[in-house]
Amino acid sequence: MTVQPALHRQHCSVAAPTQLWLDADGRLGDGATTGTGDTAGADGWFTGLLHGDTRMLCRAEVTVNGHTPEPATVEASPGGVLRVRGLLRGIEGPTEDPAVELLQTWTVTPGAVRVTLRLSTSLDALDAEIKVRLAADFTDMAAVRLGRFRKPLRPSAADESTLRWSEGGKTLTVAAAGRVTDADLLTWRGTTGRGRPLEAEWQATLAATDDAVAAARVPASRRVGTQPDGPLGLLLENSFDELDGLRLAGRNAPDAPFLAAGAPWYFTLFGRDSLWAARLLLPVDAALAAGTLRALAAYQGTRTDPAAAEEPGKILHELRAKELVLESQSLRLPPVYFGAVDSTPLWLCLLGELGQAGTDDEAVRSLLPNAARAAQWLLAAGGAGGNGAGKNANGGFLSYQDTSGRGLSNQGWKDSRDAMQFRDGRQAQGPIALSEVQGYAYQAAVATADLFDSYGKPGGQELRDFAAALKQNFRERFWVQDGDGAFPAMALDGRGEALDIPGSNMGHLLGTGILDAADARLVANRLLSPELFSGYGLHTLSRQAAGFWPFSYHCGSVWSHDTAIAIRGLLGEGFTDEARVLAGGLLAASVSFGHHLPELFAGVAAAEAGRAVPYPASCHPQAWSSASAVVLAQALGVAF
């Protein structure tokens, strides 16, 4: 079985659609690249300069007088900057102390990367030769994820100042005035001395005319109040910088910005991820909410296509430039894929919240026709009990089942194959109705009914009737009992049987309106119990489950956004003390990760470890994780 590359010790800088990944020592290329072009390390990591869905540059190895710098530090700064400091211990000085230092500074912007090198020494004079050996392989992102790298390509054009690689609509150009000395080599020669550093520079320009997305403008300011001090202030500062690097727009809607789901694998428009990030950020960036709604509306479903899971009115799951093939998971997804049961109600929820905020009436009004089509999909999907699944035991609920044989088997946010299971570890069979999706659907129906009424549009009463029936059915079918009391099940399986083990999904129900006050209190109590709260965040699955494992992607780990959504719901229900407890745990976890929030981390309890434990394949930055910092700040008393 293929293991995903480890990312937790790597350094990255993102400026969508461009991203730079260096190893733990700040190197691009592992110094032992094979003839196959494989630059994955022995521990399963990768490096590269990527653009869109392609790793373009796979090697940029630096030597000084034939010596490779020994790593000292890698430092990140706002604005996509990574500084890599190394010592040339092979060049002797007058004492045992290192006498030569090389500082490489990578500055990543959309489609362009500038690299400066500064060689400094304590010697009076040193004749130096700096060489940078380059390689490009244009490996597709799906292949990178599986560790299947192409052989390096030969430059398609070269002269004394530029190297250019091209394939299809993708181009990488490296420029260094007068410094190209071979088909893969840049060379600088000069003299450095104490107080007289030798400086060099090269630039890479990356382009892909066939990409579905492009860079979006970064906002000049956000609605942020007084910046807090300490760990929370550092987390907010880092998170906003990460979010700036994730901003994209679709080529067919260039004025509709959204956030890419995350780096490195999900650097594109994802319905669920982009919508939740925009919802979490709505207090500080209403323009992003409007842009995300418009970007997704541009691809709203118009026909029934089982291969793409498309249905009229449905909101997409993910957008790619071409078909995504992951053989290890038996996935073959078309460029515009709709396999998500939650994207459409989440789209309606965000539209309703934008309307309630009252900050962009024009955007809300212009999207009402899309809302009408999405509402019809909601009513049809909820009435039939499934998207493309036909009649089943879960009639009256939104449910899902892949009918193509090559799509996602689980189509909620917990989309790994083993995510939906019973207490004894049995896997749930579809069609599956997720608890949180019913909460989204209830909120979406009520909010959209209110919108239609306020703008004089028909359809409000039908949506309210749907919501009332859904709330009653949910109370009757989803609530189960164990030794600790009643709780809402994660899901119903294809036979209508409730999964009998608690999961973090119940936190998403808070604030949607589908729970009454007494039920909301039961959910809040269960979330704060040791069964689900690790001390750093919420376990995705109860510690009492047979399938619990702290390093499982969806069956015991802690996801930053998942905990933040629960915090948001607790605040909405008035459980401010409980929200503060969860926020404090997640803030403590962020300190373990350098004042950042990763996609997820291991579900090792705080009582068992002095710091949060990484999940090695966790992506970073991840849009909804970075956006979670705003909710933490709200729970901890910061006003936006």
Secondary structure as the mmCIF struct_conf table of DSSP 4:
data_model
#
loop_
_struct_conf.conf_type_id
_struct_conf.id
_struct_conf.beg_label_comp_id
_struct_conf.beg_label_asym_id
_struct_conf.beg_label_seq_id
_struct_conf.end_label_comp_id
_struct_conf.end_label_asym_id
_struct_conf.end_label_seq_id
HELX_LH_PP_P HELX_LH_PP_P1 THR A 2 ALA A 6
TURN_TY1_P TURN_TY1_P1 HIS A 8 ARG A 9
STRN STRN1 HIS A 11 ALA A 15
TURN_TY1_P TURN_TY1_P2 ALA A 16 PRO A 17
STRN STRN2 THR A 18 LEU A 22
TURN_TY1_P TURN_TY1_P3 ALA A 24 ASP A 25
BEND BEND1 GLY A 26 GLY A 26
STRN STRN3 LEU A 28 LEU A 28
BEND BEND2 GLY A 29 GLY A 29
BEND BEND3 GLY A 31 GLY A 31
TURN_TY1_P TURN_TY1_P4 GLY A 35 THR A 36
TURN_TY1_P TURN_TY1_P5 ALA A 42 ASP A 43
BEND BEND4 GLY A 44 GLY A 44
STRN STRN4 GLY A 48 HIS A 51
TURN_TY1_P TURN_TY1_P6 GLY A 52 ASP A 53
STRN STRN5 THR A 54 VAL A 64
TURN_TY1_P TURN_TY1_P7 ASN A 65 GLY A 66
STRN STRN6 HIS A 67 HIS A 67
HELX_LH_PP_P HELX_LH_PP_P2 THR A 68 PRO A 69
STRN STRN7 GLU A 70 SER A 77
TURN_TY1_P TURN_TY1_P8 PRO A 78 GLY A 80
STRN STRN8 VAL A 81 LEU A 87
TURN_TY1_P TURN_TY1_P9 ARG A 89 GLY A 90
BEND BEND5 ILE A 91 ILE A 91
BEND BEND6 PRO A 94 ASP A 97
STRN STRN9 VAL A 100 THR A 109
TURN_TY1_P TURN_TY1_P10 PRO A 110 GLY A 111
STRN STRN10 ALA A 112 THR A 121
BEND BEND7 SER A 122 ASP A 124
STRN STRN11 LEU A 126 ASP A 140
HELX_RH_AL_P HELX_RH_AL_P1 MET A 141 ARG A 145
TURN_TY1_P TURN_TY1_P11 LEU A 146 GLY A 147
HELX_LH_PP_P HELX_LH_PP_P3 PHE A 149 PRO A 155
BEND BEND8 SER A 156 SER A 156
STRN STRN12 ALA A 157 ALA A 158
BEND BEND9 GLU A 160 SER A 161
STRN STRN13 THR A 162 GLU A 167
TURN_TY1_P TURN_TY1_P12 GLY A 168 GLY A 169
STRN STRN14 LYS A 170 ALA A 175
TURN_TY1_P TURN_TY1_P13 ALA A 177 GLY A 178
STRN STRN15 VAL A 180 ASP A 182
TURN_TY1_P TURN_TY1_P14 ALA A 183 ASP A 184
STRN STRN16 LEU A 185 THR A 192
STRN STRN17 GLY A 193 GLY A 193
TURN_TY1_P TURN_TY1_P15 ARG A 194 GLY A 195
STRN STRN18 ARG A 196 ARG A 196
STRN STRN19 LEU A 198 ALA A 208
TURN_TY1_P TURN_TY1_P16 THR A 209 ASP A 210
BEND BEND10 ALA A 212 ALA A 212
STRN STRN20 VAL A 213 ALA A 215
HELX_LH_PP_P HELX_LH_PP_P4 ARG A 217 PRO A 219
BEND BEND11 ALA A 220 ALA A 220
BEND BEND12 THR A 226 THR A 226
HELX_LH_PP_P HELX_LH_PP_P5 GLN A 227 PRO A 228
HELX_RH_AL_P HELX_RH_AL_P2 GLY A 230 ASP A 244
TURN_TY1_P TURN_TY1_P17 GLY A 245 LEU A 246
STRN STRN21 ARG A 247 GLY A 250
TURN_TY1_P TURN_TY1_P18 ARG A 251 ASN A 252
STRN STRN22 ALA A 253 LEU A 259
BEND BEND13 ALA A 261 ALA A 261
STRN STRN23 GLY A 262 GLY A 262
TURN_TY1_P TURN_TY1_P19 ALA A 263 TRP A 265
STRN STRN24 TYR A 266 TYR A 266
BEND BEND14 THR A 268 THR A 268
STRN STRN25 PHE A 270 PHE A 270
HELX_RH_AL_P HELX_RH_AL_P3 GLY A 271 LEU A 281
TURN_TY1_P TURN_TY1_P20 LEU A 282 VAL A 284
HELX_RH_AL_P HELX_RH_AL_P4 ALA A 286 ALA A 297
TURN_TY1_P TURN_TY1_P21 ALA A 298 TYR A 299
BEND BEND15 ARG A 303 ARG A 303
STRN STRN26 ASP A 305 ASP A 305
TURN_TY1_P TURN_TY1_P22 PRO A 306 ALA A 309
STRN STRN27 GLU A 310 GLU A 310
TURN_TY1_P TURN_TY1_P23 PRO A 312 GLY A 313
HELX_LH_PP_P HELX_LH_PP_P6 LYS A 314 LEU A 316
BEND BEND16 HIS A 317 HIS A 317
STRN STRN28 GLU A 318 LEU A 319
BEND BEND17 ALA A 321 LYS A 322
STRN STRN29 LEU A 324 LEU A 326
HELX_RH_3T_P HELX_RH_3T_P1 GLU A 327 GLN A 329
TURN_TY1_P TURN_TY1_P24 SER A 330 SER A 330
STRN STRN30 LEU A 331 LEU A 333
BEND BEND18 PRO A 335 PRO A 335
STRN STRN31 VAL A 336 TYR A 337
BEND BEND19 VAL A 341 ASP A 342
HELX_RH_AL_P HELX_RH_AL_P5 SER A 343 ALA A 357
TURN_TY1_P TURN_TY1_P25 GLY A 358 GLY A 358
BEND BEND20 THR A 359 THR A 359
HELX_RH_AL_P HELX_RH_AL_P6 ASP A 361 SER A 366
TURN_TY1_P TURN_TY1_P26 LEU A 367 LEU A 367
HELX_RH_AL_P HELX_RH_AL_P7 LEU A 368 ALA A 384
TURN_TY1_P TURN_TY1_P27 GLY A 385 GLY A 385
BEND BEND21 GLY A 386 GLY A 386
STRN STRN32 ASN A 387 ASN A 387
BEND BEND22 GLY A 388 ALA A 389
BEND BEND23 LYS A 391 LYS A 391
TURN_TY1_P TURN_TY1_P28 ALA A 393 GLY A 396
BEND BEND24 PHE A 397 PHE A 397
STRN STRN33 TYR A 400 TYR A 400
BEND BEND25 SER A 404 GLY A 407
BEND BEND26 SER A 409 SER A 409
BEND BEND27 GLY A 412 TRP A 413
BEND BEND28 SER A 416 SER A 416
TURN_TY1_P TURN_TY1_P29 ARG A 417 ASP A 418
BEND BEND29 ALA A 419 MET A 420
STRN STRN34 GLN A 421 GLN A 421
TURN_TY1_P TURN_TY1_P30 ARG A 423 ASP A 424
BEND BEND30 GLY A 425 GLY A 425
HELX_LH_PP_P HELX_LH_PP_P7 ARG A 426 ARG A 426
STRN STRN35 GLN A 427 GLN A 427
HELX_LH_PP_P HELX_LH_PP_P8 ALA A 428 GLN A 429
BEND BEND31 GLY A 430 PRO A 431
STRN STRN36 ILE A 432 ILE A 432
STRN STRN37 ALA A 433 LEU A 434
HELX_RH_AL_P HELX_RH_AL_P8 SER A 435 SER A 454
TURN_TY1_P TURN_TY1_P31 TYR A 455 GLY A 456
BEND BEND32 PRO A 458 PRO A 458
HELX_RH_AL_P HELX_RH_AL_P9 GLY A 460 ARG A 477
TURN_TY1_P TURN_TY1_P32 PHE A 478 PHE A 478
STRN STRN38 TRP A 479 ASP A 482
TURN_TY1_P TURN_TY1_P33 GLY A 483 ASP A 484
STRN STRN39 GLY A 485 PRO A 488
BEND BEND33 MET A 490 MET A 490
STRN STRN40 ALA A 491 LEU A 492
TURN_TY1_P TURN_TY1_P34 GLY A 494 ARG A 495
BEND BEND34 GLY A 496 GLY A 496
HELX_LH_PP_P HELX_LH_PP_P9 GLU A 497 GLU A 497
STRN STRN41 ALA A 498 ALA A 498
HELX_LH_PP_P HELX_LH_PP_P10 LEU A 499 LEU A 499
BEND BEND35 ILE A 501 ILE A 501
STRN STRN42 GLY A 503 GLY A 503
HELX_RH_3T_P HELX_RH_3T_P2 SER A 504 LEU A 509
TURN_TY1_P TURN_TY1_P35 LEU A 510 GLY A 511
BEND BEND36 THR A 512 LEU A 515
HELX_RH_AL_P HELX_RH_AL_P10 ALA A 517 LEU A 527
TURN_TY1_P TURN_TY1_P36 LEU A 528 LEU A 528
BEND BEND37 SER A 529 SER A 529
TURN_TY1_P TURN_TY1_P37 PRO A 530 LEU A 532
STRN STRN43 PHE A 533 PHE A 533
BEND BEND38 GLY A 535 GLY A 537
STRN STRN44 LEU A 538 HIS A 539
BEND BEND39 THR A 540 THR A 540
STRN STRN45 LEU A 541 LEU A 541
TURN_TY1_P TURN_TY1_P38 ARG A 543 GLN A 544
BEND BEND40 ALA A 545 ALA A 545
TURN_TY1_P TURN_TY1_P39 ALA A 546 GLY A 547
TURN_TY1_P TURN_TY1_P40 PRO A 550 PHE A 551
BEND BEND41 SER A 552 SER A 552
TURN_TY1_P TURN_TY1_P41 TYR A 553 GLY A 556
STRN STRN46 VAL A 558 TRP A 559
HELX_RH_AL_P HELX_RH_AL_P11 SER A 560 GLU A 573
TURN_TY1_P TURN_TY1_P42 GLY A 574 GLY A 574
HELX_RH_AL_P HELX_RH_AL_P12 THR A 576 SER A 592
TURN_TY1_P TURN_TY1_P43 PHE A 593 GLY A 594
BEND BEND42 HIS A 595 HIS A 595
BEND BEND43 GLU A 599 GLU A 599
STRN STRN47 LEU A 600 PHE A 601
TURN_TY1_P TURN_TY1_P44 ALA A 606 GLU A 608
BEND BEND44 GLY A 610 ARG A 611
HELX_LH_PP_P HELX_LH_PP_P11 ALA A 612 VAL A 613
STRN STRN48 PRO A 614 PRO A 614
TURN_TY1_P TURN_TY1_P45 PRO A 616 ALA A 617
BEND BEND45 HIS A 620 PRO A 621
STRN STRN49 GLN A 622 GLN A 622
HELX_RH_AL_P HELX_RH_AL_P13 ALA A 623 ALA A 635
TURN_TY1_P TURN_TY1_P46 LEU A 636 GLY A 637
#
